[in-house]
Amino acid sequence: MKINLIKYTREPEKMVAVAARLCYSPVGVDDLMDKLGDEDIKKLVKFVIKSGHLSTTEHIYFTFAAEGVSRALTHQLVRHRIASYNQQSQRYVKFKDNFEYITPPAIEKSSAAKKKYDNLISDVHNLYKELLDIGIEPEDARYILPNASETKIIVSMNGRELLHFFTVRCCNRAQWEIRELATGMLKQVKKVAPVVFENAGPNCLRGSCPEGKFSCGNPHKESDFNA
Ligand SMILES: Cc1cc2nc3c(=O)[nH]c(=O)nc-3n(C[C@H](O)[C@H](O)[C@H](O)COP(=O)(O)OP(=O)(O)OC[C@H]3O[C@@H](n4cnc5c(N)ncnc54)[C@H](O)[C@@H]3O)c2cc1C
C-alpha cells in the first residue's frame, strides 16, 4: 500500500486558530493573520479540539493518494460522506496485461489458502481477457473481477471528517486494510498539523472503549500513530 499526503491547506493550524479567534475578536481577519504567534496558535488549537469547537477544523483540507489498495478497501472508504473521491475506473482502464490484486496477510501466511487464492484469481483474469477478446466492453467484463482487485484512489477530507475517520478506522475493530490506510494517513497529517491531530485515533486514546463486549481489550497508545 502506498499512501501520500499530496496537498493540504497552507498553515493548517493557523487557519484553525484564526477561525476560532475570529468568533470572539473585534478586529478583522487580516489583523488576526498578522498577529497570531506560534504559541497563540498552539493554545487556540488545543482549546478548540478539547472543547469540541470542531467547525473550526472544517476549514483545513488534506488530499491523499492511495495506491496498491483493494476494491474491498475503497468500498469501505467511500462510505465516508463528508469527503471527495476520484478512483481509477474499471470502465475506462483495461486490465489485460497488468492485473494486480491484494492478498490479505492471513491468506499470504497459509500456503494452502494462498495457492487456491492465486489460482482462482488467475482463472478469473484469464476469463476477463477472453471476454475482452470476444468484444465484451470492459464495463461489463469487470463484473467478474474480485474485491481483491488493486485500485488507486484520491481522497480529500477536511480536518473534522479526518478526526472522525481516524476514530472509527484506526480502531482495532476496523478491517485490517482500511485500518492500515487510516493509520498511514494519520501518521502523515500529524507531521503537518501536530496539534490538531495530537489525540486523533480510536476512542481508547481519549477515554474508555465504547465497543462493549466487542472491545479488543488492547488499548492503543498515542505513539502507535507517530511516524
Ligand atoms: C468497525 C466498522 C464496521 C462496520 N460495519 C458495517 C456493516 O456491517 N455494514 C455497513 O453497512 N456499514 C458498516 N460500517 C460502515 C459505517 O456504518 C459507516 O457507514 C461508515 O463508517 C461511515 O461513517 P459515518 O456514517 O459515521 O460517517 P461519515 O459519512 O464519515 O460522516 C461523518 C459524520 O457526519 C454526520 N453525517 C454524515 N451524513 C449524515 C446524514 N445523512 N445524516 C446525519 N448525520 C450525518 C454523522 O455525524 C457522521 O458520523 C462499518 C464501519 C466500521 C468502522
Ligand as a Chemical Component Dictionary entry (heavy atoms), coordinates in Angstrom:
data_LIG
# 
_chem_comp.id                   LIG 
_chem_comp.type                 NON-POLYMER 
_chem_comp.pdbx_formal_charge   0 
_chem_comp.three_letter_code    LIG 
# 
loop_
_chem_comp_atom.comp_id 
_chem_comp_atom.atom_id 
_chem_comp_atom.alt_atom_id 
_chem_comp_atom.type_symbol 
_chem_comp_atom.charge 
_chem_comp_atom.model_Cartn_x 
_chem_comp_atom.model_Cartn_y 
_chem_comp_atom.model_Cartn_z 
_chem_comp_atom.pdbx_ordinal 
LIG C1  C1  C 0 -15.893 -1.355 12.513 1  
LIG C2  C2  C 0 -16.889 -0.951 11.460 2  
LIG C3  C3  C 0 -17.793 -1.887 10.987 3  
LIG C4  C4  C 0 -18.740 -1.523 10.023 4  
LIG N1  N1  N 0 -19.617 -2.466 9.575  5  
LIG C5  C5  C 0 -20.574 -2.116 8.672  6  
LIG C6  C6  C 0 -21.536 -3.075 8.205  7  
LIG O1  O1  O 0 -21.531 -4.230 8.607  8  
LIG N2  N2  N 0 -22.441 -2.669 7.283  9  
LIG C7  C7  C 0 -22.498 -1.371 6.823  10 
LIG O2  O2  O 0 -23.358 -1.043 6.001  11 
LIG N3  N3  N 0 -21.587 -0.453 7.233  12 
LIG C8  C8  C 0 -20.641 -0.790 8.134  13 
LIG N4  N4  N 0 -19.725 0.150  8.539  14 
LIG C9  C9  C 0 -19.767 1.500  7.947  15 
LIG C10 C10 C 0 -20.487 2.509  8.859  16 
LIG O3  O3  O 0 -21.812 2.123  9.087  17 
LIG C11 C11 C 0 -20.472 3.918  8.228  18 
LIG O4  O4  O 0 -21.203 3.909  7.024  19 
LIG C12 C12 C 0 -19.076 4.411  7.920  20 
LIG O5  O5  O 0 -18.209 4.139  8.978  21 
LIG C13 C13 C 0 -19.152 5.927  7.660  22 
LIG O6  O6  O 0 -19.173 6.601  8.905  23 
LIG P1  P1  P 0 -20.267 7.627  9.378  24 
LIG O7  O7  O 0 -21.591 7.291  8.803  25 
LIG O8  O8  O 0 -20.160 7.784  10.861 26 
LIG O9  O9  O 0 -19.758 8.980  8.927  27 
LIG P2  P2  P 0 -19.363 9.839  7.642  28 
LIG O10 O10 O 0 -20.110 9.507  6.414  29 
LIG O11 O11 O 0 -17.879 9.810  7.619  30 
LIG O12 O12 O 0 -19.892 11.235 8.161  31 
LIG C14 C14 C 0 -19.325 11.872 9.317  32 
LIG C15 C15 C 0 -20.394 12.279 10.295 33 
LIG O13 O13 O 0 -21.246 13.245 9.672  34 
LIG C16 C16 C 0 -22.568 13.062 10.130 35 
LIG N5  N5  N 0 -23.408 12.700 8.991  36 
LIG C17 C17 C 0 -22.997 12.352 7.731  37 
LIG N6  N6  N 0 -24.052 12.122 6.942  38 
LIG C18 C18 C 0 -25.154 12.304 7.718  39 
LIG C19 C19 C 0 -26.540 12.189 7.480  40 
LIG N7  N7  N 0 -27.047 11.839 6.297  41 
LIG N8  N8  N 0 -27.378 12.460 8.492  42 
LIG C20 C20 C 0 -26.928 12.826 9.705  43 
LIG N9  N9  N 0 -25.619 12.945 10.019 44 
LIG C21 C21 C 0 -24.744 12.682 9.024  45 
LIG C22 C22 C 0 -22.539 11.944 11.174 46 
LIG O14 O14 O 0 -22.353 12.517 12.448 47 
LIG C23 C23 C 0 -21.310 11.154 10.768 48 
LIG O15 O15 O 0 -20.741 10.391 11.840 49 
LIG C24 C24 C 0 -18.772 -0.189 9.495  50 
LIG C25 C25 C 0 -17.850 0.745  9.979  51 
LIG C26 C26 C 0 -16.919 0.391  10.938 52 
LIG C27 C27 C 0 -15.924 1.426  11.412 53 
# 
loop_
_chem_comp_bond.comp_id 
_chem_comp_bond.atom_id_1 
_chem_comp_bond.atom_id_2 
_chem_comp_bond.value_order 
_chem_comp_bond.pdbx_ordinal 
LIG C1  C2  SING 1  
LIG C2  C3  SING 2  
LIG C2  C26 DOUB 3  
LIG C3  C4  DOUB 4  
LIG C4  N1  SING 5  
LIG C4  C24 SING 6  
LIG N1  C5  DOUB 7  
LIG C5  C6  SING 8  
LIG C5  C8  SING 9  
LIG C6  O1  DOUB 10 
LIG C6  N2  SING 11 
LIG N2  C7  SING 12 
LIG C7  O2  DOUB 13 
LIG C7  N3  SING 14 
LIG N3  C8  DOUB 15 
LIG C8  N4  SING 16 
LIG N4  C9  SING 17 
LIG N4  C24 SING 18 
LIG C9  C10 SING 19 
LIG C10 O3  SING 20 
LIG C10 C11 SING 21 
LIG C11 O4  SING 22 
LIG C11 C12 SING 23 
LIG C12 O5  SING 24 
LIG C12 C13 SING 25 
LIG C13 O6  SING 26 
LIG O6  P1  SING 27 
LIG P1  O7  DOUB 28 
LIG P1  O8  SING 29 
LIG P1  O9  SING 30 
LIG O9  P2  SING 31 
LIG P2  O10 DOUB 32 
LIG P2  O11 SING 33 
LIG P2  O12 SING 34 
LIG O12 C14 SING 35 
LIG C14 C15 SING 36 
LIG C15 O13 SING 37 
LIG C15 C23 SING 38 
LIG O13 C16 SING 39 
LIG C16 N5  SING 40 
LIG C16 C22 SING 41 
LIG N5  C17 SING 42 
LIG N5  C21 SING 43 
LIG C17 N6  DOUB 44 
LIG N6  C18 SING 45 
LIG C18 C19 SING 46 
LIG C18 C21 DOUB 47 
LIG C19 N7  SING 48 
LIG C19 N8  DOUB 49 
LIG N8  C20 SING 50 
LIG C20 N9  DOUB 51 
LIG N9  C21 SING 52 
LIG C22 O14 SING 53 
LIG C22 C23 SING 54 
LIG C23 O15 SING 55 
LIG C24 C25 DOUB 56 
LIG C25 C26 SING 57 
LIG C26 C27 SING 58 
# 
